[in-house]
Amino acid sequence: MKSYSLTDTGRVRSMNEDYVFVSERPIGKLPNLFVVADGMGGHNAGERASSYAVEVLLANIRKSKERNPVKY
């Protein structure tokens, strides 16, 4: 699989605070991972909030022993 990501600042802001993570390779027990974290537009460090959310998600996926990513 080949993939790419693209974001757009829109018409209001000069900086995009969204964060995109793309991995075609396994992450933890997942065969691949695609994440979009919506930034906190206009708030202080909104771009840091979205990137930190992805960092925490990745850390938890990597250390998880769960074999099925979807729990009921």
N, CA, C and O atoms as a Tripos MOL2 file, in Angstrom:
@<TRIPOS>MOLECULE
protein
  288   287    72     0     0
PROTEIN
NO_CHARGES

@<TRIPOS>ATOM
      1 N           0.8280   -1.1540    0.0000 N.3       1 MET1
      2 CA          0.0000    0.0000    0.0000 C.3       1 MET1
      3 C           0.8910    1.2420    0.0000 C.2       1 MET1
      4 O           1.8910    1.2950    0.7160 O.2       1 MET1
      5 N           0.5360    2.2050   -0.7790 N.am      2 LYS2
      6 CA          1.2020    3.5090   -0.7710 C.3       2 LYS2
      7 C           0.1940    4.5420   -0.2900 C.2       2 LYS2
      8 O          -0.9760    4.5150   -0.6710 O.2       2 LYS2
      9 N           0.6630    5.4440    0.5440 N.am      3 SER3
     10 CA         -0.2390    6.4620    1.0710 C.3       3 SER3
     11 C           0.4920    7.7840    1.2030 C.2       3 SER3
     12 O           1.7200    7.8390    1.1400 O.2       3 SER3
     13 N          -0.2630    8.8290    1.3850 N.am      4 TYR4
     14 CA          0.3140   10.1500    1.6590 C.3       4 TYR4
     15 C          -0.7210   10.9560    2.4380 C.2       4 TYR4
     16 O          -1.8940   10.5900    2.5050 O.2       4 TYR4
     17 N          -0.2740   12.0350    3.0110 N.am      5 SER5
     18 CA         -1.2020   12.8850    3.7560 C.3       5 SER5
     19 C          -1.0340   14.3200    3.2950 C.2       5 SER5
     20 O           0.0140   14.7170    2.7850 O.2       5 SER5
     21 N          -2.0920   15.0810    3.4890 N.am      6 LEU6
     22 CA         -2.1080   16.4770    3.0790 C.3       6 LEU6
     23 C          -3.0610   17.2160    3.9980 C.2       6 LEU6
     24 O          -4.1440   16.7190    4.3060 O.2       6 LEU6
     25 N          -2.6670   18.3880    4.4310 N.am      7 THR7
     26 CA         -3.5610   19.2070    5.2440 C.3       7 THR7
     27 C          -3.7180   20.5720    4.6010 C.2       7 THR7
     28 O          -2.9540   20.9550    3.7150 O.2       7 THR7
     29 N          -4.7100   21.2870    5.0590 N.am      8 ASP8
     30 CA         -4.9950   22.6000    4.5020 C.3       8 ASP8
     31 C          -5.2950   23.5670    5.6480 C.2       8 ASP8
     32 O          -6.0360   23.2220    6.5690 O.2       8 ASP8
     33 N          -4.7360   24.7560    5.5990 N.am      9 THR9
     34 CA         -4.9590   25.7300    6.6660 C.3       9 THR9
     35 C          -6.3530   26.3350    6.6080 C.2       9 THR9
     36 O          -6.8220   26.9030    7.5950 O.2       9 THR9
     37 N          -6.9990   26.2240    5.5010 N.am     10 GLY10
     38 CA         -8.3230   26.8300    5.3610 C.3      10 GLY10
     39 C          -8.2040   28.3100    5.0290 C.2      10 GLY10
     40 O          -7.1400   28.7870    4.6340 O.2      10 GLY10
     41 N          -9.2940   29.0220    5.1930 N.am     11 ARG11
     42 CA         -9.3350   30.4370    4.7990 C.3      11 ARG11
     43 C          -9.1110   31.4040    5.9460 C.2      11 ARG11
     44 O          -8.8970   32.5950    5.7190 O.2      11 ARG11
     45 N          -9.1570   30.9060    7.1820 N.am     12 VAL12
     46 CA         -9.1210   31.8070    8.3360 C.3      12 VAL12
     47 C          -7.7410   31.8760    8.9760 C.2      12 VAL12
     48 O          -7.2720   32.9640    9.3120 O.2      12 VAL12
     49 N          -7.0880   30.7450    9.1490 N.am     13 ARG13
     50 CA         -5.8340   30.6850    9.9080 C.3      13 ARG13
     51 C          -4.6130   30.7010    8.9870 C.2      13 ARG13
     52 O          -4.6760   30.2910    7.8280 O.2      13 ARG13
     53 N          -3.5140   31.1820    9.5350 N.am     14 SER14
     54 CA         -2.2700   31.1990    8.7620 C.3      14 SER14
     55 C          -1.4400   29.9440    9.0240 C.2      14 SER14
     56 O          -0.4890   29.6610    8.2950 O.2      14 SER14
     57 N          -1.8030   29.1870   10.0720 N.am     15 MET15
     58 CA         -1.0590   27.9830   10.4290 C.3      15 MET15
     59 C          -2.0400   26.8430   10.6780 C.2      15 MET15
     60 O          -3.0960   27.0440   11.2780 O.2      15 MET15
     61 N          -1.6920   25.6580   10.2200 N.am     16 ASN16
     62 CA         -2.5270   24.4890   10.4430 C.3      16 ASN16
     63 C          -2.1120   23.8200   11.7450 C.2      16 ASN16
     64 O          -0.9470   23.4560   11.9070 O.2      16 ASN16
     65 N          -3.0380   23.6540   12.6660 N.am     17 GLU17
     66 CA         -2.7390   23.0500   13.9530 C.3      17 GLU17
     67 C          -3.1020   21.5620   14.0070 C.2      17 GLU17
     68 O          -2.9430   20.9190   15.0450 O.2      17 GLU17
     69 N          -3.5840   21.0250   12.8990 N.am     18 ASP18
     70 CA         -3.8880   19.5990   12.8290 C.3      18 ASP18
     71 C          -2.5910   18.8050   12.7640 C.2      18 ASP18
     72 O          -1.5450   19.3310   12.3840 O.2      18 ASP18
     73 N          -2.6720   17.5280   13.1400 N.am     19 TYR19
     74 CA         -1.5030   16.6650   13.0810 C.3      19 TYR19
     75 C          -1.9150   15.3660   12.4070 C.2      19 TYR19
     76 O          -2.9300   14.7670   12.7640 O.2      19 TYR19
     77 N          -1.1300   14.9380   11.4400 N.am     20 VAL20
     78 CA         -1.4170   13.7080   10.7040 C.3      20 VAL20
     79 C          -0.2670   12.7420   10.8990 C.2      20 VAL20
     80 O           0.9000   13.1150   10.7790 O.2      20 VAL20
     81 N          -0.6090   11.4840   11.2040 N.am     21 PHE21
     82 CA          0.3930   10.4250   11.3320 C.3      21 PHE21
     83 C          -0.0100    9.3130   10.3780 C.2      21 PHE21
     84 O          -1.1530    8.8580   10.3820 O.2      21 PHE21
     85 N           0.9480    8.8780    9.5550 N.am     22 VAL22
     86 CA          0.7010    7.8110    8.5880 C.3      22 VAL22
     87 C           1.8140    6.7910    8.6860 C.2      22 VAL22
     88 O           2.9920    7.1370    8.6100 O.2      22 VAL22
     89 N           1.4350    5.5170    8.8580 N.am     23 SER23
     90 CA          2.4230    4.4450    8.8430 C.3      23 SER23
     91 C           1.8770    3.2790    8.0400 C.2      23 SER23
     92 O           0.8350    2.7160    8.3750 O.2      23 SER23
     93 N           2.5720    2.9270    6.9980 N.am     24 GLU24
     94 CA          2.2110    1.7550    6.2070 C.3      24 GLU24
     95 C           2.8060    0.4940    6.8180 C.2      24 GLU24
     96 O           2.4800   -0.6170    6.4010 O.2      24 GLU24
     97 N           3.6630    0.6630    7.7880 N.am     25 ARG25
     98 CA          4.3090   -0.4630    8.4750 C.3      25 ARG25
     99 C           3.6000   -0.7250    9.8020 C.2      25 ARG25
    100 O           2.8890    0.1430   10.3080 O.2      25 ARG25
    101 N           3.7900   -1.9140   10.3650 N.am     26 PRO26
    102 CA          3.1220   -2.2330   11.6350 C.3      26 PRO26
    103 C           3.5140   -1.2900   12.7700 C.2      26 PRO26
    104 O           4.6640   -0.8690   12.8950 O.2      26 PRO26
    105 N           2.5250   -0.9800   13.5810 N.am     27 ILE27
    106 CA          2.7010   -0.2350   14.8180 C.3      27 ILE27
    107 C           2.0920   -1.1130   15.9080 C.2      27 ILE27
    108 O           0.8860   -1.3580   15.9140 O.2      27 ILE27
    109 N           2.9230   -1.5810   16.8200 N.am     28 GLY28
    110 CA          2.4210   -2.5270   17.8040 C.3      28 GLY28
    111 C           1.8680   -3.7450   17.1010 C.2      28 GLY28
    112 O           2.5490   -4.3470   16.2710 O.2      28 GLY28
    113 N           0.6500   -4.1130   17.4200 N.am     29 LYS29
    114 CA          0.0130   -5.2700   16.7930 C.3      29 LYS29
    115 C          -0.8240   -4.8860   15.5700 C.2      29 LYS29
    116 O          -1.4210   -5.7530   14.9330 O.2      29 LYS29
    117 N          -0.8690   -3.6090   15.2440 N.am     30 LEU30
    118 CA         -1.6410   -3.1550   14.0860 C.3      30 LEU30
    119 C          -0.8120   -3.2590   12.8130 C.2      30 LEU30
    120 O           0.3860   -2.9780   12.8410 O.2      30 LEU30
    121 N          -1.4210   -3.6540   11.7000 N.am     31 PRO31
    122 CA         -0.6670   -3.7920   10.4500 C.3      31 PRO31
    123 C          -0.2550   -2.4510    9.8410 C.2      31 PRO31
    124 O           0.7220   -2.3810    9.0950 O.2      31 PRO31
    125 N          -0.9950   -1.3900   10.1560 N.am     32 ASN32
    126 CA         -0.6950   -0.0310    9.7010 C.3      32 ASN32
    127 C          -1.5120    0.9170   10.5740 C.2      32 ASN32
    128 O          -2.3490    0.4820   11.3640 O.2      32 ASN32
    129 N          -1.2620    2.2000   10.4240 N.am     33 LEU33
    130 CA         -2.0070    3.1470   11.2500 C.3      33 LEU33
    131 C          -2.0880    4.4970   10.5520 C.2      33 LEU33
    132 O          -1.0990    5.0090   10.0290 O.2      33 LEU33
    133 N          -3.2940    5.0600   10.5570 N.am     34 PHE34
    134 CA         -3.5530    6.3690    9.9800 C.3      34 PHE34
    135 C          -4.3340    7.1780   11.0060 C.2      34 PHE34
    136 O          -5.4220    6.7720   11.4160 O.2      34 PHE34
    137 N          -3.7950    8.3130   11.4240 N.am     35 VAL35
    138 CA         -4.4260    9.1200   12.4750 C.3      35 VAL35
    139 C          -4.4660   10.5810   12.0340 C.2      35 VAL35
    140 O          -3.4950   11.1100   11.4920 O.2      35 VAL35
    141 N          -5.6030   11.2160   12.2760 N.am     36 VAL36
    142 CA         -5.7270   12.6650   12.0960 C.3      36 VAL36
    143 C          -6.1920   13.2340   13.4290 C.2      36 VAL36
    144 O          -7.2420   12.8470   13.9420 O.2      36 VAL36
    145 N          -5.4130   14.1480   13.9890 N.am     37 ALA37
    146 CA         -5.7870   14.8200   15.2340 C.3      37 ALA37
    147 C          -6.1170   16.2640   14.9040 C.2      37 ALA37
    148 O          -5.2650   17.0160   14.4300 O.2      37 ALA37
    149 N          -7.3430   16.6380   15.1540 N.am     38 ASP38
    150 CA         -7.8020   17.9910   14.8620 C.3      38 ASP38
    151 C          -7.2010   18.9560   15.8800 C.2      38 ASP38
    152 O          -7.3410   18.7590   17.0870 O.2      38 ASP38
    153 N          -6.5370   19.9910   15.3930 N.am     39 GLY39
    154 CA         -5.8990   20.9690   16.2720 C.3      39 GLY39
    155 C          -6.9080   21.8210   17.0120 C.2      39 GLY39
    156 O          -8.1050   21.7780   16.7270 O.2      39 GLY39
    157 N          -6.4230   22.5830   17.9480 N.am     40 MET40
    158 CA         -7.2720   23.4590   18.7560 C.3      40 MET40
    159 C          -7.1460   24.8690   18.1830 C.2      40 MET40
    160 O          -6.5560   25.7500   18.8080 O.2      40 MET40
    161 N          -7.6900   25.0700   17.0180 N.am     41 GLY41
    162 CA         -7.5390   26.3140   16.2900 C.3      41 GLY41
    163 C          -7.7510   27.5620   17.1190 C.2      41 GLY41
    164 O          -8.8010   27.7380   17.7380 O.2      41 GLY41
    165 N          -6.7590   28.4200   17.1290 N.am     42 GLY42
    166 CA         -6.8550   29.6830   17.8280 C.3      42 GLY42
    167 C          -6.4500   29.6400   19.2890 C.2      42 GLY42
    168 O          -6.2760   30.6890   19.9090 O.2      42 GLY42
    169 N          -6.2960   28.4520   19.8530 N.am     43 HIS43
    170 CA         -5.8820   28.3370   21.2520 C.3      43 HIS43
    171 C          -4.3530   28.2840   21.3430 C.2      43 HIS43
    172 O          -3.6840   27.8810   20.3920 O.2      43 HIS43
    173 N          -3.8150   28.6870   22.4800 N.am     44 ASN44
    174 CA         -2.3690   28.6130   22.6830 C.3      44 ASN44
    175 C          -1.8970   27.1720   22.5620 C.2      44 ASN44
    176 O          -2.4690   26.2680   23.1730 O.2      44 ASN44
    177 N          -0.8560   26.9640   21.7760 N.am     45 ALA45
    178 CA         -0.2430   25.6440   21.5860 C.3      45 ALA45
    179 C          -1.2190   24.6050   21.0430 C.2      45 ALA45
    180 O          -1.1050   23.4240   21.3710 O.2      45 ALA45
    181 N          -2.1630   25.0180   20.2310 N.am     46 GLY46
    182 CA         -3.1070   24.0780   19.6230 C.3      46 GLY46
    183 C          -2.4070   23.0080   18.8060 C.2      46 GLY46
    184 O          -2.8270   21.8510   18.7960 O.2      46 GLY46
    185 N          -1.3300   23.3980   18.1150 N.am     47 GLU47
    186 CA         -0.5720   22.4180   17.3170 C.3      47 GLU47
    187 C           0.1300   21.4100   18.2180 C.2      47 GLU47
    188 O           0.2930   20.2500   17.8390 O.2      47 GLU47
    189 N           0.5430   21.8350   19.3900 N.am     48 ARG48
    190 CA          1.1850   20.9140   20.3500 C.3      48 ARG48
    191 C           0.1630   19.9330   20.9110 C.2      48 ARG48
    192 O           0.4840   18.7660   21.1350 O.2      48 ARG48
    193 N          -1.0470   20.3900   21.1380 N.am     49 ALA49
    194 CA         -2.1030   19.5120   21.6590 C.3      49 ALA49
    195 C          -2.3880   18.3710   20.6900 C.2      49 ALA49
    196 O          -2.5220   17.2220   21.1120 O.2      49 ALA49
    197 N          -2.4830   18.6740   19.3970 N.am     50 SER50
    198 CA         -2.7900   17.6200   18.4240 C.3      50 SER50
    199 C          -1.6180   16.6580   18.2560 C.2      50 SER50
    200 O          -1.8330   15.4520   18.1340 O.2      50 SER50
    201 N          -0.3960   17.1560   18.2460 N.am     51 SER51
    202 CA          0.7520   16.2490   18.1050 C.3      51 SER51
    203 C           0.9360   15.4130   19.3700 C.2      51 SER51
    204 O           1.3140   14.2450   19.2840 O.2      51 SER51
    205 N           0.6750   15.9900   20.5350 N.am     52 TYR52
    206 CA          0.7950   15.2420   21.7830 C.3      52 TYR52
    207 C          -0.2530   14.1300   21.8560 C.2      52 TYR52
    208 O           0.0380   13.0350   22.3390 O.2      52 TYR52
    209 N          -1.4530   14.4020   21.3840 N.am     53 ALA53
    210 CA         -2.5010   13.3800   21.3610 C.3      53 ALA53
    211 C          -2.0480   12.1690   20.5430 C.2      53 ALA53
    212 O          -2.2820   11.0280   20.9410 O.2      53 ALA53
    213 N          -1.4060   12.4120   19.4090 N.am     54 VAL54
    214 CA         -0.9120   11.3110   18.5780 C.3      54 VAL54
    215 C           0.2540   10.6090   19.2640 C.2      54 VAL54
    216 O           0.3410    9.3820   19.2060 O.2      54 VAL54
    217 N           1.1450   11.3430   19.9060 N.am     55 GLU55
    218 CA          2.2670   10.7230   20.6450 C.3      55 GLU55
    219 C           1.7460    9.7620   21.7100 C.2      55 GLU55
    220 O           2.2440    8.6440   21.8390 O.2      55 GLU55
    221 N           0.7490   10.1960   22.4690 N.am     56 VAL56
    222 CA          0.1830    9.3580   23.5370 C.3      56 VAL56
    223 C          -0.4980    8.1260   22.9350 C.2      56 VAL56
    224 O          -0.3280    7.0160   23.4400 O.2      56 VAL56
    225 N          -1.2530    8.3140   21.8810 N.am     57 LEU57
    226 CA         -1.9100    7.1940   21.2040 C.3      57 LEU57
    227 C          -0.8820    6.1700   20.7280 C.2      57 LEU57
    228 O          -1.0450    4.9720   20.9570 O.2      57 LEU57
    229 N           0.1770    6.6410   20.0670 N.am     58 LEU58
    230 CA          1.2180    5.7310   19.5730 C.3      58 LEU58
    231 C           1.9000    4.9740   20.7110 C.2      58 LEU58
    232 O           2.1370    3.7720   20.5950 O.2      58 LEU58
    233 N           2.2120    5.6510   21.7850 N.am     59 ALA59
    234 CA          2.8560    4.9980   22.9290 C.3      59 ALA59
    235 C           1.9660    3.8940   23.4910 C.2      59 ALA59
    236 O           2.4490    2.8120   23.8230 O.2      59 ALA59
    237 N           0.6750    4.1660   23.5950 N.am     60 ASN60
    238 CA         -0.2470    3.1620   24.1260 C.3      60 ASN60
    239 C          -0.4260    1.9850   23.1760 C.2      60 ASN60
    240 O          -0.5260    0.8440   23.6260 O.2      60 ASN60
    241 N          -0.4660    2.2360   21.8930 N.am     61 ILE61
    242 CA         -0.5800    1.1490   20.9120 C.3      61 ILE61
    243 C           0.6710    0.2870   20.9470 C.2      61 ILE61
    244 O           0.5770   -0.9400   20.9080 O.2      61 ILE61
    245 N           1.8320    0.9060   21.0200 N.am     62 ARG62
    246 CA          3.0940    0.1550   21.0250 C.3      62 ARG62
    247 C           3.2390   -0.7410   22.2490 C.2      62 ARG62
    248 O           3.7820   -1.8410   22.1400 O.2      62 ARG62
    249 N           2.7690   -0.2990   23.4070 N.am     63 LYS63
    250 CA          2.9440   -1.0980   24.6190 C.3      63 LYS63
    251 C           1.7780   -2.0560   24.8780 C.2      63 LYS63
    252 O           1.8730   -2.9220   25.7480 O.2      63 LYS63
    253 N           0.6890   -1.9090   24.1370 N.am     64 SER64
    254 CA         -0.4910   -2.7400   24.3470 C.3      64 SER64
    255 C          -0.2180   -4.1950   23.9700 C.2      64 SER64
    256 O           0.4510   -4.4810   22.9770 O.2      64 SER64
    257 N          -0.7430   -5.0880   24.7700 N.am     65 LYS65
    258 CA         -0.6510   -6.5140   24.4740 C.3      65 LYS65
    259 C          -1.9390   -7.0180   23.8220 C.2      65 LYS65
    260 O          -2.0560   -8.1970   23.4880 O.2      65 LYS65
    261 N          -2.8890   -6.1220   23.6480 N.am     66 GLU66
    262 CA         -4.1610   -6.4620   23.0410 C.3      66 GLU66
    263 C          -3.9550   -6.9470   21.6140 C.2      66 GLU66
    264 O          -3.2910   -6.2810   20.8200 O.2      66 GLU66
    265 N          -4.5150   -8.0920   21.2890 N.am     67 ARG67
    266 CA         -4.3580   -8.6530   19.9490 C.3      67 ARG67
    267 C          -5.4520   -8.1530   19.0000 C.2      67 ARG67
    268 O          -5.2600   -8.1310   17.7840 O.2      67 ARG67
    269 N          -6.5880   -7.7560   19.5550 N.am     68 ASN68
    270 CA         -7.6960   -7.2610   18.7470 C.3      68 ASN68
    271 C          -7.8750   -5.7820   19.0590 C.2      68 ASN68
    272 O          -8.2320   -5.4360   20.1850 O.2      68 ASN68
    273 N          -7.6420   -4.9170   18.1120 N.am     69 PRO69
    274 CA         -7.7220   -3.4820   18.3960 C.3      69 PRO69
    275 C          -9.1420   -2.9820   18.6500 C.2      69 PRO69
    276 O          -9.3230   -1.8740   19.1550 O.2      69 PRO69
    277 N         -10.1550   -3.7870   18.3030 N.am     70 VAL70
    278 CA        -11.5320   -3.3980   18.5190 C.3      70 VAL70
    279 C         -12.0990   -4.2580   19.6420 C.2      70 VAL70
    280 O         -12.2680   -5.4680   19.4860 O.2      70 VAL70
    281 N         -12.3930   -3.6160   20.7840 N.am     71 LYS71
    282 CA        -12.9740   -4.3310   21.9220 C.3      71 LYS71
    283 C         -14.4780   -4.0790   21.9570 C.2      71 LYS71
    284 O         -14.9530   -2.9940   21.6210 O.2      71 LYS71
    285 N         -15.2030   -5.0930   22.3660 N.am     72 TYR72
    286 CA        -16.6590   -4.9400   22.5100 C.3      72 TYR72
    287 C         -17.0140   -4.8040   23.9590 C.2      72 TYR72
    288 O         -18.1890   -4.6650   24.2970 O.2      72 TYR72
@<TRIPOS>BOND
     1     1     2 1
     2     2     3 1
     3     3     4 2
     4     3     5 am
     5     5     6 1
     6     6     7 1
     7     7     8 2
     8     7     9 am
     9     9    10 1
    10    10    11 1
    11    11    12 2
    12    11    13 am
    13    13    14 1
    14    14    15 1
    15    15    16 2
    16    15    17 am
    17    17    18 1
    18    18    19 1
    19    19    20 2
    20    19    21 am
    21    21    22 1
    22    22    23 1
    23    23    24 2
    24    23    25 am
    25    25    26 1
    26    26    27 1
    27    27    28 2
    28    27    29 am
    29    29    30 1
    30    30    31 1
    31    31    32 2
    32    31    33 am
    33    33    34 1
    34    34    35 1
    35    35    36 2
    36    35    37 am
    37    37    38 1
    38    38    39 1
    39    39    40 2
    40    39    41 am
    41    41    42 1
    42    42    43 1
    43    43    44 2
    44    43    45 am
    45    45    46 1
    46    46    47 1
    47    47    48 2
    48    47    49 am
    49    49    50 1
    50    50    51 1
    51    51    52 2
    52    51    53 am
    53    53    54 1
    54    54    55 1
    55    55    56 2
    56    55    57 am
    57    57    58 1
    58    58    59 1
    59    59    60 2
    60    59    61 am
    61    61    62 1
    62    62    63 1
    63    63    64 2
    64    63    65 am
    65    65    66 1
    66    66    67 1
    67    67    68 2
    68    67    69 am
    69    69    70 1
    70    70    71 1
    71    71    72 2
    72    71    73 am
    73    73    74 1
    74    74    75 1
    75    75    76 2
    76    75    77 am
    77    77    78 1
    78    78    79 1
    79    79    80 2
    80    79    81 am
    81    81    82 1
    82    82    83 1
    83    83    84 2
    84    83    85 am
    85    85    86 1
    86    86    87 1
    87    87    88 2
    88    87    89 am
    89    89    90 1
    90    90    91 1
    91    91    92 2
    92    91    93 am
    93    93    94 1
    94    94    95 1
    95    95    96 2
    96    95    97 am
    97    97    98 1
    98    98    99 1
    99    99   100 2
   100    99   101 am
   101   101   102 1
   102   102   103 1
   103   103   104 2
   104   103   105 am
   105   105   106 1
   106   106   107 1
   107   107   108 2
   108   107   109 am
   109   109   110 1
   110   110   111 1
   111   111   112 2
   112   111   113 am
   113   113   114 1
   114   114   115 1
   115   115   116 2
   116   115   117 am
   117   117   118 1
   118   118   119 1
   119   119   120 2
   120   119   121 am
   121   121   122 1
   122   122   123 1
   123   123   124 2
   124   123   125 am
   125   125   126 1
   126   126   127 1
   127   127   128 2
   128   127   129 am
   129   129   130 1
   130   130   131 1
   131   131   132 2
   132   131   133 am
   133   133   134 1
   134   134   135 1
   135   135   136 2
   136   135   137 am
   137   137   138 1
   138   138   139 1
   139   139   140 2
   140   139   141 am
   141   141   142 1
   142   142   143 1
   143   143   144 2
   144   143   145 am
   145   145   146 1
   146   146   147 1
   147   147   148 2
   148   147   149 am
   149   149   150 1
   150   150   151 1
   151   151   152 2
   152   151   153 am
   153   153   154 1
   154   154   155 1
   155   155   156 2
   156   155   157 am
   157   157   158 1
   158   158   159 1
   159   159   160 2
   160   159   161 am
   161   161   162 1
   162   162   163 1
   163   163   164 2
   164   163   165 am
   165   165   166 1
   166   166   167 1
   167   167   168 2
   168   167   169 am
   169   169   170 1
   170   170   171 1
   171   171   172 2
   172   171   173 am
   173   173   174 1
   174   174   175 1
   175   175   176 2
   176   175   177 am
   177   177   178 1
   178   178   179 1
   179   179   180 2
   180   179   181 am
   181   181   182 1
   182   182   183 1
   183   183   184 2
   184   183   185 am
   185   185   186 1
   186   186   187 1
   187   187   188 2
   188   187   189 am
   189   189   190 1
   190   190   191 1
   191   191   192 2
   192   191   193 am
   193   193   194 1
   194   194   195 1
   195   195   196 2
   196   195   197 am
   197   197   198 1
   198   198   199 1
   199   199   200 2
   200   199   201 am
   201   201   202 1
   202   202   203 1
   203   203   204 2
   204   203   205 am
   205   205   206 1
   206   206   207 1
   207   207   208 2
   208   207   209 am
   209   209   210 1
   210   210   211 1
   211   211   212 2
   212   211   213 am
   213   213   214 1
   214   214   215 1
   215   215   216 2
   216   215   217 am
   217   217   218 1
   218   218   219 1
   219   219   220 2
   220   219   221 am
   221   221   222 1
   222   222   223 1
   223   223   224 2
   224   223   225 am
   225   225   226 1
   226   226   227 1
   227   227   228 2
   228   227   229 am
   229   229   230 1
   230   230   231 1
   231   231   232 2
   232   231   233 am
   233   233   234 1
   234   234   235 1
   235   235   236 2
   236   235   237 am
   237   237   238 1
   238   238   239 1
   239   239   240 2
   240   239   241 am
   241   241   242 1
   242   242   243 1
   243   243   244 2
   244   243   245 am
   245   245   246 1
   246   246   247 1
   247   247   248 2
   248   247   249 am
   249   249   250 1
   250   250   251 1
   251   251   252 2
   252   251   253 am
   253   253   254 1
   254   254   255 1
   255   255   256 2
   256   255   257 am
   257   257   258 1
   258   258   259 1
   259   259   260 2
   260   259   261 am
   261   261   262 1
   262   262   263 1
   263   263   264 2
   264   263   265 am
   265   265   266 1
   266   266   267 1
   267   267   268 2
   268   267   269 am
   269   269   270 1
   270   270   271 1
   271   271   272 2
   272   271   273 am
   273   273   274 1
   274   274   275 1
   275   275   276 2
   276   275   277 am
   277   277   278 1
   278   278   279 1
   279   279   280 2
   280   279   281 am
   281   281   282 1
   282   282   283 1
   283   283   284 2
   284   283   285 am
   285   285   286 1
   286   286   287 1
   287   287   288 2
@<TRIPOS>SUBSTRUCTURE
     1 MET1         2 RESIDUE 1 A MET
     2 LYS2         6 RESIDUE 1 A LYS
     3 SER3        10 RESIDUE 1 A SER
     4 TYR4        14 RESIDUE 1 A TYR
     5 SER5        18 RESIDUE 1 A SER
     6 LEU6        22 RESIDUE 1 A LEU
     7 THR7        26 RESIDUE 1 A THR
     8 ASP8        30 RESIDUE 1 A ASP
     9 THR9        34 RESIDUE 1 A THR
    10 GLY10       38 RESIDUE 1 A GLY
    11 ARG11       42 RESIDUE 1 A ARG
    12 VAL12       46 RESIDUE 1 A VAL
    13 ARG13       50 RESIDUE 1 A ARG
    14 SER14       54 RESIDUE 1 A SER
    15 MET15       58 RESIDUE 1 A MET
    16 ASN16       62 RESIDUE 1 A ASN
    17 GLU17       66 RESIDUE 1 A GLU
    18 ASP18       70 RESIDUE 1 A ASP
    19 TYR19       74 RESIDUE 1 A TYR
    20 VAL20       78 RESIDUE 1 A VAL
    21 PHE21       82 RESIDUE 1 A PHE
    22 VAL22       86 RESIDUE 1 A VAL
    23 SER23       90 RESIDUE 1 A SER
    24 GLU24       94 RESIDUE 1 A GLU
    25 ARG25       98 RESIDUE 1 A ARG
    26 PRO26      102 RESIDUE 1 A PRO
    27 ILE27      106 RESIDUE 1 A ILE
    28 GLY28      110 RESIDUE 1 A GLY
    29 LYS29      114 RESIDUE 1 A LYS
    30 LEU30      118 RESIDUE 1 A LEU
    31 PRO31      122 RESIDUE 1 A PRO
    32 ASN32      126 RESIDUE 1 A ASN
    33 LEU33      130 RESIDUE 1 A LEU
    34 PHE34      134 RESIDUE 1 A PHE
    35 VAL35      138 RESIDUE 1 A VAL
    36 VAL36      142 RESIDUE 1 A VAL
    37 ALA37      146 RESIDUE 1 A ALA
    38 ASP38      150 RESIDUE 1 A ASP
    39 GLY39      154 RESIDUE 1 A GLY
    40 MET40      158 RESIDUE 1 A MET
    41 GLY41      162 RESIDUE 1 A GLY
    42 GLY42      166 RESIDUE 1 A GLY
    43 HIS43      170 RESIDUE 1 A HIS
    44 ASN44      174 RESIDUE 1 A ASN
    45 ALA45      178 RESIDUE 1 A ALA
    46 GLY46      182 RESIDUE 1 A GLY
    47 GLU47      186 RESIDUE 1 A GLU
    48 ARG48      190 RESIDUE 1 A ARG
    49 ALA49      194 RESIDUE 1 A ALA
    50 SER50      198 RESIDUE 1 A SER
    51 SER51      202 RESIDUE 1 A SER
    52 TYR52      206 RESIDUE 1 A TYR
    53 ALA53      210 RESIDUE 1 A ALA
    54 VAL54      214 RESIDUE 1 A VAL
    55 GLU55      218 RESIDUE 1 A GLU
    56 VAL56      222 RESIDUE 1 A VAL
    57 LEU57      226 RESIDUE 1 A LEU
    58 LEU58      230 RESIDUE 1 A LEU
    59 ALA59      234 RESIDUE 1 A ALA
    60 ASN60      238 RESIDUE 1 A ASN
    61 ILE61      242 RESIDUE 1 A ILE
    62 ARG62      246 RESIDUE 1 A ARG
    63 LYS63      250 RESIDUE 1 A LYS
    64 SER64      254 RESIDUE 1 A SER
    65 LYS65      258 RESIDUE 1 A LYS
    66 GLU66      262 RESIDUE 1 A GLU
    67 ARG67      266 RESIDUE 1 A ARG
    68 ASN68      270 RESIDUE 1 A ASN
    69 PRO69      274 RESIDUE 1 A PRO
    70 VAL70      278 RESIDUE 1 A VAL
    71 LYS71      282 RESIDUE 1 A LYS
    72 TYR72      286 RESIDUE 1 A TYR
